[in-house]
Amino acid sequence: VYAAYQGNTYLFGGNAPYVEEMYENYLANPGSVPDSWREYFDALQHVPAVDGTNAKDVPHLPVINAFAERAKSGGTKVVMASADVEMGRKRTAVQQLIAAYRNVGQRWADLDPLKRTERPNIPDLDPAFFGFTDADQETVFDTSNT
């Protein structure tokens, strides 16, 4: 497939955004592109997917928009200096967790491909050790002074 692309230089360089936009339009409505491009894109639909299946490509714009909306919805919470005592404790705990990984993280690293020795259990590297729960996984803590 790549050899065919090399022979068609209009698919490379400055034309790429134009071709991508046409392909996006084709995925949404195949009749919206000229016949020559529709034939070309139809042929691409017979190329196996990256995972080896025959799954067809889907329009990318709805996926991109869904991620943008999720980002706008504020699914994460940023914690900076605050009057909330519990959040202040967690911010400090995040800094302690970072320090623990810096100081003893190498002891927990999986460096034995033959698995001759077990990795040690180091409680300091477990977020629960510092009082974190699954609910805290989506919270972004400001650690700019770490």
N, C-alpha and C positions, 0 to 999 in steps of 0.2 A: 504494500500500500504506500509506504514512504517513497519508493522509487517512482510511483505514479505522481506523487505530489511534487517531487523534484522536477519532473518534466513540465509541470504546470505552474510556472512562476507566479501566476496571478493569485495563487493561494498563499503566498508568502509576503512578508514585508508590510508595506503600508496598506495593502489591500485586506489584510487579515480582519480588521474590525468590520469592514463592509461585508465580507464573506460570512463572518460570524453573525451579523445582523440578519443577513438573508437566510442563513440556516435556522436561526431562531424563528423567523417568520414562517419558514417551511415547516418547522415542527408544530407551530400553532395552527397553520393552515397551508397545506401543500399547494393549493391553487393560487396562493398569493405571490409566488415567485415565477419568473419566466420559465418556459418549457425546458430550455437547455439546463438551467440550474435544477429544476425539479428532477430531471433524469439523473443528474449527477448525485443529488441528495438521495434519490430513491436507491441508487446503487450503494450508497453508504449504509443504508438500512439493512443490507445483507451481510455486512461485515460483523463478525462475532464481537460481543461486548468484551470489555477488558477482563471480566471474570470468566470468559469462555462461554457464556450462555448466549442465547439468541434474543436477549432482552433488547427492546427498542429504546432509542433515546427519547427523552421527554423534554418539553420546553424548559429552558433554564430560568427564564425571567420569573415565573411564579415561585421557584425555589429561592432565588436571590431575594425576592420581595418578602418572602416568609421570614427569612433570616433577618432582614432589615427591620421588619415589624417586631420581631422578638427582641431585637436590640433596643428598639424604641420603647418597648413596654416596660423596661426597667426590671427585668427578671433578676438582676443582681443588685446588691446593696453595697455601696462603698462606705466604709467606716473610716472616718478621720477622727480628729479630736472631738470628743462628745462629752456631754454631761451624764450620759447613761453609764453607770458604773459597770454593769455587766459587759457592755461593748468595749469599754476601756480595758477591762480585764482580759477579754478575748484578744484585743489588739496586742496587748503585752504578751499573751500566750503565743500568738502567731510569731512574734519576734523570738520567743524562746524556742519554738519549734524549728525555725530557720537556723538558729544557733546550734541546736542539737544535730541537725543534718550536716552542718558545717564541721562540727567537732567529732561526731561519732558515726556519721553516715557511711563512711568507708567500711566500718565493721559489719554493716548489714548488707553491703553490696554483694551480689551473686557473682563471685569471682572463681568458683570451683565448677568447671564444666562437667567434671566426673562425679560430682556430688559425693565426695568422700567424707565431707564433714557437713554438719547441719549449720545453717546460718543461726547466729545467736538471736535470741529474742531481746530486743532493746526497747523497753517501754517508752523511752524518751522520744522515739520516732513515730509513735502512734498518736494521732490527733486526739483520741479519746483520753490519753494521759493528761492532756491539757484542758479537758472539759469540753471538747468540741463534739458536736453531733452531726448527723447527716444534713440537718437543716442549715448548718453553717457552711456547707460546701459551696453554696451559691453566693456567699458574701465575700466581697473584695475588701481586704484590709489594707490601709495605707501603711506601708513599711518603708517609706522613703528615707528614714534615718537609720535603717538597719545596715 
